[in-house]
Amino acid sequence: MKTPKEKAWELLQTIESIYINDDNYDSEKTRQCALICVDEILEIKSVYHDIDLYDYWEEVKQEIKKK
């Protein structure tokens, strides 16, 4: 499993690759999209009830916010 920092970077890079050729590209939009994805993951019951997995995704979220 990737570290939260690595996963955050991967999510940002994946989303950025979709928008990079868009004339309206904005790195803040990329960050917001990644945060929405993580928030959706955190709402999944199986993640919510697994404290280690929940903590992992919370750390990913914090790493995204740092970028």
C-alpha positions as CSV (number, residue, x, y, z in Angstrom):
1,M,0.0,0.0,0.0
2,K,1.3,3.4,-0.8
3,T,1.9,6.0,1.9
4,P,-0.8,8.7,2.3
5,K,1.6,11.2,0.8
6,E,2.2,8.9,-2.3
7,K,-1.5,8.3,-2.7
8,A,-2.3,12.0,-2.4
9,W,0.3,12.7,-5.1
10,E,-1.1,10.0,-7.3
11,L,-4.6,11.3,-7.0
12,L,-3.5,14.8,-7.8
13,Q,-1.5,13.7,-10.8
14,T,-4.3,11.5,-12.2
15,I,-6.8,14.3,-12.0
16,E,-4.4,16.9,-13.3
17,S,-3.7,14.7,-16.3
18,I,-7.3,15.0,-17.3
19,Y,-7.5,18.8,-16.9
20,I,-4.0,19.8,-17.9
21,N,-4.9,20.5,-21.6
22,D,-8.1,22.3,-20.6
23,D,-7.9,26.1,-21.2
24,N,-9.4,26.6,-17.8
25,Y,-6.9,24.5,-15.9
26,D,-6.5,25.5,-12.3
27,S,-4.5,23.6,-9.7
28,E,-7.0,24.5,-7.0
29,K,-9.7,22.8,-9.0
30,T,-7.5,19.7,-9.2
31,R,-7.1,19.8,-5.4
32,Q,-10.8,20.2,-4.9
33,C,-11.6,17.2,-7.2
34,A,-9.2,15.0,-5.2
35,L,-10.7,16.1,-1.9
36,I,-14.2,15.3,-3.2
37,C,-12.9,11.8,-4.2
38,V,-11.4,11.2,-0.7
39,D,-14.5,12.5,1.0
40,E,-16.6,10.0,-1.0
41,I,-14.2,7.2,0.0
42,L,-14.5,8.2,3.7
43,E,-18.2,7.9,3.5
44,I,-18.1,4.2,2.5
45,K,-19.3,2.1,5.4
46,S,-16.5,-0.4,5.2
47,V,-13.9,2.3,5.3
48,Y,-15.7,4.2,8.1
49,H,-15.8,1.1,10.3
50,D,-12.1,0.2,9.7
51,I,-10.2,2.7,11.8
52,D,-6.8,1.9,10.1
53,L,-8.3,2.4,6.6
54,Y,-10.2,5.5,7.7
55,D,-7.1,7.0,9.3
56,Y,-5.1,6.2,6.1
57,W,-7.6,8.2,3.9
58,E,-7.8,11.0,6.4
59,E,-4.0,11.3,6.1
60,V,-4.3,11.3,2.3
61,K,-6.8,14.1,2.6
62,Q,-4.4,16.1,4.8
63,E,-1.6,15.6,2.3
64,I,-3.8,16.8,-0.5
65,K,-4.6,19.9,1.5
66,K,-0.8,20.6,1.9
67,K,-0.2,20.6,-1.8
